[in-house]
Amino acid sequence: IPELKSNLNVVRTPSENFYSSDNQLVFLSGYFHPFVEMGLEGLEEKYSFKHVKGGLFWDTKNRKMKLSFGKRDDFRTAEEIKIVSQTSELRIEQSNYSGWNGIIHLMNRQVDSEAGNPNMDYVLGDVRIRYNRGSSPVKWEGFFRVEESMTESKTVVYDSIGTGLGNYRYDPVYDSYFEDPNGAFIAYTVPIGIRNPSTHFTSSQTWNFRFSKKRKPIFRFGKVRIISQMDFRGKRLGLNKLVNFDINDSETQLAKWLLKSEYIYRPLGHESKGKIWYFYQQSLNGIDVRGSRIQKDNKLGLEWEN
């Protein structure tokens, strides 16, 4: 028996009228379900879109999988521009008694109209994995995301605000601007309208380790936590660019990674808690108006709460 789900949302104000609608038609019973979905959204006199897709949905006790292909029509009212694109999506969810749980989500959107303009092409890969078994002393959670899209380039603009009021001065000999606390110019970045392919990668991992109950009290009532994070924006993603930063790398807009490790001690039946932690961070900023810079930060701390 087909199952129909529909949701409509309308918001009206004196200046704007907004609507959105999500509709889903699911066929067959059992584990496999063919489906058709249609999403509508619009803001009067500004934009509207229609997204129609169909595919298969597989639903079992410990695993879910959804695969779909569709077509999306976008219309920009003010510019009178219509954009037609093809979409595809794969989503897998799994959970079981072994402690492993996770979600894999892949999305792709390819523009095939508007004079072949590729500025709306988009690829997303999203992975979330967790290991959390009650009998295990180790717990882990990881998140990884990769986005391929078109990013608008920026340039640095210098504006004169008066001698002694700015942070930069102009040198006619070198035809360049230099940092000067008594300068007459300020600097800021502005988009220039040119789009280029860009990769955005982010990741986050958390490890928790608990010691055996048979160990000495200082270990028995303590645990170790390690947190690591990475962030990259630019071209040609690679492990070397994430670890070994190069100040002359013109393809990287931003690269950053941090590591925090801590030992937490909390005796059973006591409200007091102690913590020893170490923090390290390294970053490369390739869009700073002052030029590319590599920064490093080290911290070591000791905390105690009664």
C-alpha positions as CSV (number, residue, x, y, z in Angstrom):
1,I,0.0,0.0,0.0
2,P,1.5,3.4,-1.0
3,E,2.3,5.8,1.8
4,L,2.0,9.5,1.3
5,K,3.6,12.1,3.5
6,S,3.2,15.8,2.9
7,N,4.2,19.0,4.8
8,L,3.4,22.6,3.9
9,N,4.8,25.7,5.6
10,V,3.7,29.2,4.7
11,V,4.9,32.5,6.2
12,R,3.3,35.8,5.3
13,T,4.5,39.2,6.3
14,P,3.7,42.7,5.0
15,S,6.9,42.7,3.0
16,E,7.5,39.0,2.1
17,N,5.7,35.8,1.4
18,F,7.6,32.5,2.0
19,Y,6.5,28.9,1.4
20,S,8.1,25.5,1.5
21,S,6.6,22.0,0.9
22,D,8.0,18.5,1.3
23,N,6.2,15.6,-0.2
24,Q,7.1,11.9,-0.2
25,L,5.4,8.9,-1.8
26,V,6.6,5.4,-0.7
27,F,5.7,2.1,-2.4
28,L,5.7,-1.5,-1.2
29,S,6.2,-3.0,2.2
30,G,9.1,-5.0,3.5
31,Y,12.7,-4.1,3.4
32,F,12.9,-2.4,0.0
33,H,10.8,0.7,-0.7
34,P,10.8,2.6,-4.0
35,F,10.0,6.3,-3.4
36,V,9.4,9.6,-5.1
37,E,10.0,12.9,-3.3
38,M,9.3,16.5,-4.3
39,G,10.5,19.6,-2.5
40,L,9.3,23.1,-3.2
41,E,10.5,26.4,-1.7
42,G,10.2,30.1,-2.7
43,L,10.4,33.6,-1.5
44,E,8.1,35.9,-3.5
45,E,9.9,38.1,-6.0
46,K,13.3,36.7,-5.0
47,Y,13.8,33.0,-5.7
48,S,12.1,29.6,-6.0
49,F,13.1,26.0,-6.6
50,K,11.6,22.6,-7.3
51,H,13.5,19.4,-6.5
52,V,12.0,16.1,-7.8
53,K,13.9,12.8,-7.1
54,G,13.2,9.1,-6.9
55,G,15.1,6.1,-5.8
56,L,15.2,3.1,-3.4
57,F,15.1,3.0,0.4
58,W,16.3,-0.2,2.2
59,D,15.4,-0.5,5.9
60,T,16.5,-3.3,8.1
61,K,17.0,-3.7,11.9
62,N,20.6,-2.5,11.9
63,R,21.1,-0.8,8.6
64,K,19.4,1.8,6.4
65,M,20.3,2.8,2.9
66,K,18.8,5.5,0.7
67,L,19.8,6.0,-3.0
68,S,18.2,8.7,-5.1
69,F,18.6,10.6,-8.4
70,G,16.7,13.7,-9.3
71,K,16.4,17.0,-11.1
72,R,16.4,20.5,-9.5
73,D,15.1,23.7,-11.1
74,D,16.1,27.0,-9.5
75,F,14.7,30.4,-10.6
76,R,16.1,33.7,-9.5
77,T,13.3,36.2,-9.9
78,A,15.3,39.5,-10.0
79,E,17.8,38.3,-12.6
80,E,15.3,36.1,-14.5
81,I,17.8,33.3,-14.4
82,K,16.8,29.6,-14.5
83,I,19.3,26.9,-13.4
84,V,18.7,23.3,-14.1
85,S,20.8,20.7,-12.3
86,Q,21.0,16.9,-11.9
87,T,21.3,15.6,-8.3
88,S,22.3,12.2,-6.8
89,E,22.5,11.1,-3.2
90,L,23.5,8.1,-1.2
91,R,23.0,7.7,2.6
92,I,23.9,4.7,4.7
93,E,23.3,4.3,8.4
94,Q,24.4,1.3,10.5
95,S,24.3,0.3,14.1
96,N,24.9,-3.0,15.8
97,Y,25.8,-4.6,19.1
98,S,29.5,-4.7,18.4
99,G,29.7,-1.0,19.3
100,W,30.3,0.4,15.8
101,N,27.8,2.9,14.5
102,G,28.1,5.2,11.6
103,I,26.6,7.3,8.8
104,I,27.9,7.8,5.3
105,H,26.3,10.6,3.3
106,L,27.3,11.4,-0.3
107,M,25.7,14.2,-2.4
108,N,26.4,15.4,-5.9
109,R,24.9,18.3,-7.9
110,Q,25.8,19.1,-11.5
111,V,24.5,22.1,-13.4
112,D,23.6,21.4,-17.0
113,S,22.1,24.7,-18.1
114,E,22.6,28.5,-17.7
115,A,25.0,28.5,-20.7
116,G,27.1,25.7,-19.1
117,N,28.0,27.8,-16.1
118,P,29.7,25.4,-13.6
119,N,29.6,27.8,-10.6
120,M,26.8,25.8,-8.9
121,D,28.5,22.3,-9.1
122,Y,28.7,20.8,-5.7
123,V,30.1,17.5,-4.2
124,L,29.8,16.5,-0.5
125,G,31.1,13.5,1.3
126,D,30.2,13.2,5.0
127,V,31.3,10.3,7.3
128,R,30.4,10.0,11.0
129,I,31.7,6.9,12.8
130,R,31.5,6.0,16.5
131,Y,32.7,3.1,18.6
132,N,31.1,2.8,22.0
133,R,30.9,-0.6,23.6
134,G,30.2,-0.8,27.3
135,S,32.8,-3.5,28.0
136,S,35.6,-1.8,26.1
137,P,38.0,0.7,27.8
138,V,38.3,2.6,24.5
139,K,35.7,4.9,23.0
140,W,36.2,6.7,19.7
141,E,34.1,9.1,17.7
142,G,35.2,10.5,14.3
143,F,33.7,13.0,11.8
144,F,35.1,13.6,8.3
145,R,33.7,15.9,5.6
146,V,34.9,16.8,2.1
147,E,33.2,19.5,0.0
148,E,34.1,20.3,-3.6
149,S,32.6,23.5,-4.8
150,M,33.3,26.9,-6.5
151,T,34.7,29.5,-4.2
152,E,34.7,33.2,-5.0
153,S,38.2,34.8,-5.0
154,K,39.0,37.8,-3.0
155,T,41.5,40.7,-3.2
156,V,42.9,43.2,-0.8
157,V,41.7,46.8,-1.0
158,Y,43.5,49.7,0.7
159,D,41.6,52.8,1.7
160,S,43.0,56.2,2.9
161,I,41.5,57.5,6.1
162,G,44.1,60.1,7.0
163,T,47.7,60.2,8.2
164,G,48.2,58.5,11.6
165,L,44.8,56.8,11.5
166,G,45.6,53.7,9.5
167,N,47.8,50.6,9.7
168,Y,49.5,50.8,6.3
169,R,51.5,53.2,4.3
170,Y,52.1,53.4,0.6
171,D,55.7,53.3,-0.8
172,P,55.9,54.7,-4.3
173,V,59.4,53.2,-4.9
174,Y,58.2,49.6,-4.5
175,D,54.6,50.4,-5.5
176,S,53.4,48.4,-2.5
177,Y,51.7,48.9,0.9
178,F,53.6,48.1,4.2
179,E,52.5,47.8,7.8
180,D,52.9,51.1,9.6
181,P,51.0,52.0,12.9
182,N,51.1,55.6,11.8
183,G,50.1,55.0,8.2
184,A,47.2,56.6,6.3
185,F,45.6,53.4,4.9
186,I,43.5,50.6,6.2
187,A,43.2,47.2,4.4
188,Y,40.3,44.8,3.9
189,T,39.3,41.9,1.6
190,V,36.5,42.1,-0.9
191,P,35.1,39.4,-3.3
192,I,35.9,40.0,-7.0
193,G,33.3,37.8,-8.6
194,I,35.6,35.2,-10.0
195,R,34.9,31.6,-8.9
196,N,37.5,28.8,-8.8
197,P,37.3,25.1,-7.8
198,S,38.0,24.7,-4.1
199,T,38.2,21.9,-1.6
200,H,37.0,22.2,2.0
201,F,38.0,19.4,4.3
202,T,37.2,19.2,8.0
203,S,37.7,16.4,10.5
204,S,37.3,15.8,14.2
205,Q,38.2,12.8,16.4
206,T,37.8,12.1,20.1
207,W,39.4,9.3,21.9
208,N,38.6,8.2,25.5
209,F,40.6,5.7,27.4
210,R,39.7,4.3,30.8
211,F,42.1,2.3,33.0
212,S,41.4,-1.1,34.5
213,K,39.7,-1.1,37.9
214,K,42.6,-3.3,39.2
215,R,45.2,-0.6,38.8
216,K,46.4,1.9,41.5
217,P,43.8,4.5,42.5
218,I,45.5,7.3,40.6
219,F,44.8,5.4,37.4
220,R,41.7,3.5,38.5
221,F,39.7,6.8,38.9
222,G,41.2,8.5,35.9
223,K,40.8,8.6,32.1
224,V,42.7,10.0,29.1
225,R,41.0,12.0,26.4
226,I,42.6,13.0,23.1
227,I,40.9,15.5,20.7
228,S,42.2,16.2,17.2
229,Q,40.7,18.6,14.6
230,M,41.7,19.5,11.1
231,D,40.5,22.2,8.7
232,F,41.6,22.9,5.1
233,R,40.4,25.2,2.4
234,G,42.1,25.4,-1.0
235,K,43.3,23.3,-3.9
236,R,45.0,20.0,-4.2
237,L,44.2,18.5,-0.8
238,G,46.8,16.1,0.5
239,L,48.3,14.8,3.7
240,N,51.5,16.9,3.3
241,K,49.4,20.1,3.1
242,L,47.6,19.2,6.3
243,V,50.8,18.5,8.3
244,N,53.7,20.4,6.7
245,F,52.6,24.0,6.1
246,D,54.4,26.0,3.4
247,I,54.2,29.8,3.7
248,N,54.8,30.1,-0.1
249,D,51.8,27.8,-0.9
250,S,49.5,30.0,-3.0
251,E,46.9,27.3,-3.4
252,T,45.9,27.1,0.3
253,Q,43.5,29.6,1.8
254,L,43.4,28.1,5.2
255,A,45.0,25.1,6.9
256,K,44.7,24.4,10.6
257,W,45.1,21.4,12.9
258,L,45.0,21.1,16.7
259,L,45.6,18.4,19.3
260,K,44.5,18.4,22.9
261,S,45.3,15.7,25.3
262,E,44.2,15.6,28.9
263,Y,44.2,13.3,31.9
264,I,41.1,13.6,34.1
265,Y,41.2,12.3,37.7
266,R,37.9,12.0,39.7
267,P,37.8,9.8,42.8
268,L,34.7,7.7,43.2
269,G,32.3,9.3,45.8
270,H,34.2,12.7,45.7
271,E,33.1,15.9,44.1
272,S,36.7,17.1,43.6
273,K,38.2,16.7,40.1
274,G,41.7,17.2,38.7
275,K,42.9,17.7,35.2
276,I,46.3,17.9,33.4
277,W,46.1,19.0,29.8
278,Y,48.3,19.9,26.8
279,F,47.2,21.9,23.8
280,Y,49.0,22.4,20.5
281,Q,47.7,24.3,17.4
282,Q,49.3,25.1,14.1
283,S,47.6,27.2,11.3
284,L,48.3,28.7,7.9
285,N,46.3,31.7,6.9
286,G,46.7,32.4,3.2
287,I,44.1,35.2,2.8
288,D,45.4,37.5,5.5
289,V,45.7,41.1,4.3
290,R,49.2,41.2,5.8
291,G,50.3,38.2,3.8
292,S,50.4,34.4,4.5
293,R,51.3,33.5,8.0
294,I,52.0,30.4,10.0
295,Q,51.1,30.5,13.7
296,K,51.9,27.9,16.4
297,D,50.4,27.8,19.9
298,N,51.5,25.5,22.8
299,K,49.8,25.4,26.2
300,L,50.2,23.2,29.3
301,G,47.7,23.4,32.1
302,L,46.8,22.0,35.5
303,E,43.3,22.4,37.1
304,W,41.7,21.2,40.3
305,E,38.1,21.7,41.5
306,N,36.8,20.9,45.0
